[in-house]
Every structure is written in C-alpha cells, then in structure tokens.
Amino acid sequence: MSDKVVEVDADFPAKLKPIFEPARYKVMHGGRGGGKSWAVARALLILATQKPLRILCAREVQKSIKESVHSLLSDQLGALQLGGFYRVLDTEIRGSNGSRFIFAGLASHTTESIKSYEGVDICWIEEAQSVSKRSFDILTPTIRKPESEIWLTMNPHMLSGEAYQRFVISPPTGAWVCQINYSDNPWFPAVLDVERMDCRRTRPKEEYENIWEGEPLRTAEGAYYASQITAIRSQGRIREVPYQAGIPVNTFWDLGYNDTTAIWFHQRVTMEDRFILAYEDSGESLEHYARYLQERGFAYDTHYLPHDAENKSLQTGRSVLEILESLLPGHRFEVVPRVENVLSGIQDTRLKLSGAVYFDAVNCHAGIEALERYRKEWDEKLQVFKDRPLHDAASNYSDAIRQWGQGYMPSAMTKSRNKSGRRSWRSS
C-alpha cells in the first residue's frame, strides 16, 4: 500500500463545496448541464486517494460496464492527472492505496446477493430517478459500515418518483440536499446553451423546466391517465385510505410469466372506488402471490384476472386460473374478456378514474407512479407518438388496473355464480 501523499488541484461549482463534508446522504438533483455527475466523479477520485475506500457505483439497470460511470471516472482521473495512482481495469478501478471502485445494477440483486456490498464506504447512485422502491429498500440498509455514505445524482422526471419523494420532498434526517442547474455551473458549455435556448423556444414550458431547471413533471408526456391523475391529486384523493373491515376486497391482476406480476387491492365503499394497496413482484411463483393475499387478512370478493389466465401451459397442462383456484379454495375468480383494441380498455379506465376514486398515498405509491408514467410509444423517426402503449416498467400496474376499468361493475355483487366460484361474465 502506497503512503505517498497525492496532491490534486480541482475546481468545483460553489454549490457543491459541501460535498466533502460528512453526511449519510448527499443528494444532488437538477436539470441538464449542472455538472453533478462530473463533480461527484472528481470528488470520489480525490477522496479515494486520501485513504483506502471501497466505492460502489450503482444504477438501476446495468447490463454491461458500458452502461456504468466507469468511463466517466476514467476520463476524470485523466483530467486530474491521477493516472499514475489509479489502475483502470475492465470492470474495476483500483487505487495504489487499496481503494476500489466497483460497479453494479441494482435491479438484478436480491436481499441475499446484495449483502456482498456491506463493506462499502460510499455508494454513488447515478440516475437515481430511475431506481425503484424495491432497489432502495434493499440497498440502503445494506450500506451499513460506520460512517458510510450514500450519494445520489439525478435529473428528476416525475414528481411522484421514488427517489424524488424519498430524498428531496421528505429527505432523511441529516441529509445534504442540493439542487444544481446549468446556471450554477461556471463551465457550462456554449454548445449546450444553444440547445437550452432552442428547447425553451420550441418545447412546452413544463418540458423545458424539467430538462433544464430540474423541475419534476406531474405526469409523463403522452401519458394516458395524465388529466385523471392530476385531478385526483389536486382534489386530495391520494391520501390515507385504510382497509374497511367488513367490506370485501377485490383484486385486479396483470400476470407476468417469468416476469413481473402486479395486483391492485380495491374496496367499493359508499359509491367510492378505494384502492388500498398495490403490490408488484417479479420472478415469483403463483404460490407466492396466493400466500401474499392470504397474509393480508382481508375478506375477499372477486379476483379479476386477464384474458390469458385461462390458457393452459404446455409444461403443466393447467391454466393460471386453475392453479390459483387450487391455491385459494373458496375464492371467486373472474377472467376479464380480451378487448380487440387495448385503447378501448384504456378509455374505459379513464372514464372510471374520472369518478369518485381514491388511492392510499403510501400503499399505492408505486402503482400511482406507474399510472402517471404509462404513456404512448414514441416514434423517433417521425417524431410523433404512436397509437399504442409503450411497454415498460409502468405497464404492469397499468395493465392490472385496466382489468378494473374493463371488467368491474359495482352491480356485479348481485351476479349469479357457478359452483366453482367463478363468476360468469354473461350471467345476470
């Protein structure tokens, strides 16, 4: 291990000078051109010359090292003339004093696999606006070494985004939170300023403010449920919505085969549709979801499944519906018929969301965020929105609530049921 003192001459925007002061959380957010990532890369490289540090550079998805900040750090150590101190490897950067920079995608980790990072001194989460609640819940208690720190850099997208809500709206005790934009960066390049002015001249005000001023959007551009969720928020209908004992719960599902499954939990109370819980997980069996329903302790009315729940698997010869019926004996199920055009199902859901609908602010947070992000697919070539939904992480909860939009009728409580407990769509 080298005992040589390394001297570095480096400049930082004035707003980011506190970056070298101790804090459990250091949260830097703002628009394009503020120099957040550039400054963090410099600061971490400097700190890691002063004493041996293990630094985890994380993001939500990292399919290859090219998607990490590996190249940004490599460029900065060159600019700081630290090439003689650091050794740049394909998947790591190592300092001559024992410091190490390692890189990981959070979405691919489980509670068990992420334990290998317990000895990390500093975790830098780049593009934190894209990190899921699940990833934050797994990561933050893992970074537990005494005096360890978690640094976040983000260009906020949605107001309801997990990172923005968790670290900017309601930051942890003792967190250092700094908004930094292009106007705070003395080295903001002229070529970017031309882009900024073009954006201000040609794009909607809220889009410009999101990109360059770091102001989060309330709904995504092209979002199907933008006006409905905006109205629900403005009217205070996202709040505490407790489970009402004695009133049965309906569930609405989007099934993921070896993928993500999403479920909404709903009660109909005095002419109001109340969503009390939204649950999503991936890579789990149907047994897992059946157990999750049973552990909630709710009294259930009907579970609404998508049209393909009746398709039989080639491997098992059984359908999802048949498996769930065996796992949840006595429960009622209804398979919502397929619509020829998904846009008609979206329109049905829009109409219902315009009614007396309430969401629990905490237990439905991830689901609400998905509804705000669910949008049309963008055609890069033609620079227009396509007439179909974008399939991304927001699709699961949005497809699940569409079973409510298409298939649920309050009067269904009086429908006849066959002996199996399945509710017939056509019965009256």
N, C-alpha and C positions, 0 to 999 in steps of 0.2 A: 504494500500500500504506500502511495506517494505522500510525503509530508510537505511537498513543495507548495508554497502559497501562490495562488493564482490571482493575478490582478486583471480585472475586466473593466473597460470603460464603455458604459452603455447608457443610453438615454431612454426615458420612459415618458409617456404623457403625464402631465401633472396629476390628473385624476387617479392615476394608478400607482402613485408613490406608496400608498399604504399596503401595497401587495406584499411587501417584505415584513410587515408586522404580523405577529401570530394571530390566527383566528381559525376556529374549527372549520367554518365555511367561508369561502371567498367567492362571491357571486358577481360576475361581470356580464352585464346584458346591455344590448343596444342594437343599433342598426349597422348597416354595412359601412365599412371604411373606418371604424373606430380604432382598429388596431388591437383588439382584445387578444386574439389568438397569438399574434406576433409578440405581444408583450409578455404573455404567460410563458410562451416557449423560451424567451430570453431569461425571464426571472427564474424558471426552474433549472435551466442550464447553469445559471450563476450560483444558485443555492446548492446545487449538487457538486459544485467544486469546493465548497466550504466544509462539507462533511459528507460522509457516505450516506446517500439516501436511496431508498427504493421507491421509484415513482411509477405509478400505474397510469397510463394514458388510455382512457376508455371512451367508448361511444356506444350507442345502442346496437348498431349492426356493423360488424367488421368482417367481411368475407375474405379479405386479403390485407396484407400490410400496406398496400397502396391506398386503402381507404382510411388509414390512420393518420396521425400527425407526425409520423416518422420522418417524412421528407421535410416538413416544416422545421422540425428540430434540427435536422441535418443542415438545412440552409442557414439557420440562425447560429449554430456553433461555428460555421464558417465565417459569418459576419462578425462574430465576437472574437474571432481568432483563437478558438478553443480546439482546433483540430488536433493539436498535439496532446490535449488532455483526454479527449474522448475517442473511442473506437466505435465506428459505426458498423454494425453487423446487419444481416438481412432482416432479423426480427427483433433486435435489441440495440440499444446504445449503451455503452459501458464507459464509466469514468475510471481513470487510473487510480483513484482513491477507493474504488469499490462501489461507487454509485452505479445504479442500473435504471434504465428506462425500459419498461415493458408495455406491451400493447394488447388490448383485448376488446371484444364486442360483448356487451352485457346481455343481450337478448338470448345468447346461446348458453348462458350459465344457469345452473340451478343453485339452490341454497347450499348443497353439498360441494359442488365443483368450485364455487367462488371462494370457498374457505382458504384456498391457496394464496389469497391476497391479504390475509390477516396481518402480515408483517409489513404492509405498505406504509410508508411515511406520508406520502402525498398522492392523492388520486386526482388527476385532472380529467374532468368530463367535458369533452368538446362536443359542440352541437347538442347541448343539454336539452334544448327544446324538443328534441325527438325522443328523449328517454322516457320509457313507460313507468307507470307507478310500480309495477311488479319489479322492474330492474332497480329502481330507487329503494324499494323496500328490502330487497336482497342485499344490495351493495352497502348502503350507509351503515348498518350495524356491523358489517364485515371489516370496515376500515376502523379498527379499534385500538391500534397501537397508541400508547401515551403520546400526547402532543401531535397526533396525526391530523392531517388537514384534507379537506375535500374542496377542490377548486372547480368552478363551473363557468364555462363561457357559452353564451347563447345569443342568437338573434331571435327574439320571441316571435312566435307565429300566432297562436291563439291565446286569447285572454284566459280561457279555461285550461290551457296547457298545464300538465302536471308540474313541470319544473317552475313555470312562472308562478303558479299558485303556491307551491311549496316553499320557494326560496325568495320570491320577490314580494308577492302580496302578503304572505304570512311567513317571513323568514325565521329560521331557528334562532334561539337566544344566542347573542354574541356574534351573529353572522355579520360580515362586512359585505354590503351590497352596493354595487357601483354601476350606474348607468353611464355608458360612454358611447358617444356617437362621432360621426365624421368631424363635427365642429370642435371636438375635444382633441383631435389628432393633429399635431403640428406638421406631421409628414404626410397628410392626406394628399394623394397624387392628383395632379391636374386632370389626367385622363379619366379618373373616377368621378371627378367633379362634373365633367361634361355629361357622363352617364346620369349622375344625380339630377342635374338640371333638365335633361331630356325626360326623365321619369316624372319629375314634378310638372312638366308641361303637358305630358301626354297621358298620364295614368290617373285614375281616381285618387282623390285626396287621401283616403284611408289606406290605399295601397302604398302610396309614396311614404306616408308616415310610418307604415310598418317596415318598409325596406330600409329607409334611410334614417328615420328618427327612433326606430326601435319600439314603436307603439304597437301593442298586440292587436290583432283583429278579433272582433267578436264572433264572426263566422267566416269560414273559408270562402274565397271567391268561387263562384259556381256551385255553392252548397245548396243541396236540395231543400233543406229544412231551415234555411237562414232566417226567413221572416218569422217562422213559427217559434224557433228557439229564442230569437231576440225578444219577441212578445212575451214569452214565458218568463224570461229573465226580468224584463222591465216591470212585469206585473207581480214580481215577488213569488212566483210559483216554483222556484227552485229553493228549497228550504228544508227544514227538518220535516220528514214525512214518516212518522212511526207506524209500525205494524199495528193494525187494529184487530185485537183478539176477537174471535167470534165471527169474523168476516173472512171467507175463503180467499186464498191466493191463487191467481192464475199465473202460469209461466209461458213465455214465448221464446222459442229456440231458433238459433241458427246452428246447424250441425257441421262440425269440421271433421272430416275423415282423415285421421292422422294429421290434423291441423287444429285450428282454434275453434272452440265451441263457445257461443255466447248465449246467456239466458237473462231475460228480464223477469222480475217478480212484480206482480201487479194486483191491486185490490180496487174493486169498484165500490165506492162509499158515497152515499147520498148524491148520486148523479155526477160524481167526480171520478176520473181515472187517476189513480195514485200509484206511481212506480216507487216501490220502497227499496229495491235492491237491483243492482246489475252485476252479474258475475261472468267472468271470462277466464278460460284457461286453455292451454294447448298441450298436445301430446298425451292427454289423459284418456282413460277408458270410460265407457258408459257407466261402469260401476262407480267411478269417481264422482260423476255428476249425480247419480242416484243417491249416493251417500251424502253429498253436499245438500241436496234437497231435504233429506231426512233429518240432517243435523240442525237445520234451521228451526225446526219445531213448529212450522206453520201448518195450519189446516189448509188443504189444497182443494180447489175446484177442478180445473182442467189444465192440462199441459198441451199447448199448441205447438205442433211440430211442422216443419216444412214438408212440401210435397214428396220429396225423395226419401222420407223416413220409412216409406213402405217398400222401397226397393230392397230386394234380397241380396245379400252378399254372396259372391261366388265361393268365398272361403268357408263361411259358416252355414250358408243356406237359410239364414234368418235375416230379418229386417231390423233396423234400429227400433222401430215401433215394437216389434215382438220382444226384443231384448229388454227394452225399458218396461214393458208390461210385466215381464218376469221379475225384474229387479224392484219394481214398485207395485206389488199386487194391490188391487183395490183402487188404484189411482185411475183417473179418467184421462183419456188422450183424444186429441182431435188432430187429424192431418189436414192442414190448410191446402186447398187445391192450388195447383200451379196457375199463374196468370200468363197469358200469351205474351204480354208486354210488361216488363218489370216497371216501366214508367207509370202504368196504371195503378200498380200496387203502391208505388211511391206517392202518387196523388191521393190515394185512399188514406195513406198515413198522414199526409199533410193536412187533410181535412179533419182528421181526428185530433191531431196535435193543436188545431185551432180552437178546440173545445176546452172544457174545464179539466186540464191535465196538470198534474203536479209531479215533481221529481224530488227525491231526497238528495240534498246537496252533497252529502258525504258518501252515502252508499251507492249512489248512481253517478258519481263524478266522472268515472272513466266512460260510462255509457253516454252521458251528455256530451262529453268532449268528442266522442265518435260521431254523434249526430251533427255536431257543429262542423265537423271535418268532411262528412260524407258529401261528395261532390261529383260533378260531371268529369268525364275524362277529357283531357286537353289534347288537341291536335297540334303538335309542334309545327308541322309543315304548313298547315292552313292558318295557324294562329287563331283558332276558334275552339269552342267547346263541342265535343261530340255529344250525340243524343243517347248516351249511355253512361252508367255509373263507372267511376274509377274503382277498380278492385284493389284495395289496400287495407291497412290495419283498421280503418274506420268502418269497413264493410260488415264486419261480423255483428257488432251491436246493431247496426243499421238494418241489416237483413233480418235480424231477430225481431226487432220492433215492427218490421213490416208484417210479421205474422199477426200482430195485434191489429195493424191497420187493415189488413185484408180479411182476417178471419174471426175477429172478436166482435160479438154483438151483445150488449147488456141483456137483451131479452133471451139470450141463449140459456139462461138459468132455467127456463121452463121447457127446454127441448127434451124430447124423449131420448133415452139411451138404450143401447142394446145390452145384452147380458154381459158382454166382455168388458163393459165400462167405456168403450169407445163411443164417442158422440158422433152421430151421423150428420154430415154436412147438410143433407137434404131433408132430414126429418123435421117435423114441425110440431 
